[in-house]
Every structure is written in C-alpha cells, then in structure tokens.
Amino acid sequence: MKGLIEKYRKYLPVTSATPVISLQEGSTPLIRVPRIEKEFSFPFQLYVKYEGLNPTGSFKDRGMTMAISKAAEKGCECVICASTGNTSASAAAYAARAEMKVLVVIPEGAIALGKLSQAMIHGA
C-alpha cells in the first residue's frame, strides 16, 4: 500500500528531493449507511469515509504526511504545533517517523487523554 504522497505525487508540490514521510495513511474505506438513506428517504446510496483507520485514527494524517515531508525537505530538525487533540497525535507520529523532535503546545486540561498519550508515546 502506498501513502498519499506516492499515490498523488503528480498533483502535489513534491520533487525527487522531497523525502516522503509516510505511515501508509489514506486508502480508508467507504462504508454504505443504508439506515441513513432510509431515514432521510435519499433516492441514492450514501457512503461515509472511515477516516478512523488512518494511522493515528484521524483525517489529520492526510495533511501531516505532506507537512512533515516538506519540513524534512527543508532540513528541519524540530516541528511545533498547537493542538487539543488529533493534530498533536498526528504531528508527533509523523515527526517520530522522520526522526525529528516535536513540541506540542496544549492548553491546560483541554485535551482528551487518549490523544495526549498518543502524542507522548511518539516523543512529544
């Protein structure tokens, strides 16, 4: 399986000099939701994208692969983000993959413990 950068390379601002930092994000399934179709009398089939199957359980991984890849391309050794959840977990995971340091700024008491633990386990 390819990550998003490899899959969509020709549409993205990457070159052969861009290191691809990926955790195999993307390729999440579409799931049909017939109960909602019926509830709202939709004359079509409705599908939802199950982004919870991305590496950190969030759609944020889709953008973070590019952000950290471009930071690596510029020679960055550390990244920083402010977040109350998904962004901190994603930034920490992708920075760890790139062997970068990561600093996450979190408002006191404003983060779910699961997301905080995800960021911490990856070195934030």
C-alpha positions as CSV (number, residue, x, y, z in Angstrom):
1,M,0.0,0.0,0.0
2,K,1.2,3.5,-0.8
3,G,0.8,6.6,1.3
4,L,-0.9,9.7,-0.1
5,I,2.2,11.4,-1.4
6,E,3.2,8.5,-3.6
7,K,-0.4,7.9,-4.7
8,Y,-1.0,11.6,-5.7
9,R,2.6,12.7,-6.3
10,K,1.9,14.3,-9.7
11,Y,-0.7,16.6,-8.1
12,L,1.4,17.7,-5.1
13,P,4.2,20.2,-4.6
14,V,6.9,17.5,-4.2
15,T,10.1,16.8,-6.2
16,S,12.6,14.0,-6.3
17,A,14.3,15.9,-3.5
18,T,11.3,15.6,-1.2
19,P,11.7,12.8,1.4
20,V,8.4,11.0,1.7
21,I,7.4,10.7,5.4
22,S,4.5,8.3,5.4
23,L,2.7,6.0,7.8
24,Q,0.7,4.5,5.0
25,E,-2.1,6.9,5.5
26,G,-5.1,7.1,3.3
27,S,-6.9,4.3,1.4
28,T,-9.6,4.3,4.1
29,P,-12.8,2.6,3.1
30,L,-16.1,4.0,2.1
31,I,-18.9,2.4,4.1
32,R,-22.5,2.5,2.9
33,V,-25.0,3.7,5.5
34,P,-28.4,2.4,4.4
35,R,-30.2,3.3,7.6
36,I,-29.4,7.0,7.0
37,E,-30.5,6.6,3.4
38,K,-33.8,5.2,4.6
39,E,-34.3,7.7,7.4
40,F,-34.0,10.7,5.1
41,S,-35.6,9.0,2.0
42,F,-32.5,9.6,-0.1
43,P,-33.0,8.4,-3.7
44,F,-29.4,7.4,-3.8
45,Q,-26.8,5.3,-1.9
46,L,-24.9,7.2,0.8
47,Y,-21.4,6.3,1.8
48,V,-19.2,7.7,4.6
49,K,-15.4,7.7,4.6
50,Y,-14.0,5.8,7.6
51,E,-11.0,8.1,8.5
52,G,-10.6,6.4,11.9
53,L,-8.5,3.7,10.1
54,N,-5.7,6.2,9.4
55,P,-2.5,5.6,11.5
56,T,-3.4,7.9,14.4
57,G,-7.2,7.5,13.9
58,S,-7.8,10.8,12.3
59,F,-8.0,12.5,8.9
60,K,-5.3,14.9,10.1
61,D,-2.7,12.2,9.0
62,R,-3.6,13.1,5.4
63,G,-2.2,16.6,5.7
64,M,0.5,15.8,8.2
65,T,2.3,13.5,5.8
66,M,2.9,16.5,3.5
67,A,3.7,18.9,6.3
68,I,6.4,16.7,7.8
69,S,7.7,15.7,4.4
70,K,8.2,19.4,3.4
71,A,9.7,20.1,6.8
72,A,12.2,17.3,6.2
73,E,12.9,18.6,2.7
74,K,13.8,22.0,4.3
75,G,16.2,20.3,6.7
76,C,14.1,21.0,9.8
77,E,15.1,19.1,12.9
78,C,12.1,20.0,15.1
79,V,8.4,20.9,14.5
80,I,5.9,22.5,16.7
81,C,2.1,22.6,16.8
82,A,-0.7,23.8,19.0
83,S,-3.5,21.4,19.4
84,T,-6.1,20.0,21.6
85,G,-6.1,16.5,20.1
86,N,-5.8,15.0,16.7
87,T,-3.2,17.3,15.3
88,S,-0.9,16.8,18.2
89,A,-1.1,13.0,17.9
90,S,-0.5,13.2,14.1
91,A,2.3,15.6,14.3
92,A,4.1,13.6,17.0
93,A,3.7,10.3,15.0
94,Y,4.9,11.8,11.7
95,A,7.8,13.7,13.3
96,A,8.9,10.5,15.0
97,R,8.9,8.7,11.7
98,A,11.1,11.5,10.3
99,E,13.3,11.3,13.4
100,M,12.5,14.9,14.2
101,K,11.9,16.4,17.6
102,V,8.3,17.6,18.2
103,L,6.9,20.2,20.6
104,V,3.2,20.2,21.1
105,V,1.5,23.1,22.9
106,I,-1.7,22.1,24.6
107,P,-4.0,24.3,26.6
108,E,-4.2,23.0,30.2
109,G,-6.9,20.4,30.6
110,A,-8.1,20.8,27.0
111,I,-7.1,17.5,25.5
112,A,-8.5,14.0,25.6
113,L,-6.2,11.7,27.5
114,G,-6.1,9.3,24.6
115,K,-4.8,11.9,22.2
116,L,-2.3,13.2,24.8
117,S,-1.0,9.7,25.3
118,Q,-0.6,9.2,21.6
119,A,1.5,12.4,21.3
120,M,3.6,11.4,24.3
121,I,4.3,7.9,23.1
122,H,5.8,9.4,19.9
123,G,8.0,11.7,21.9
124,A,6.1,15.0,22.2
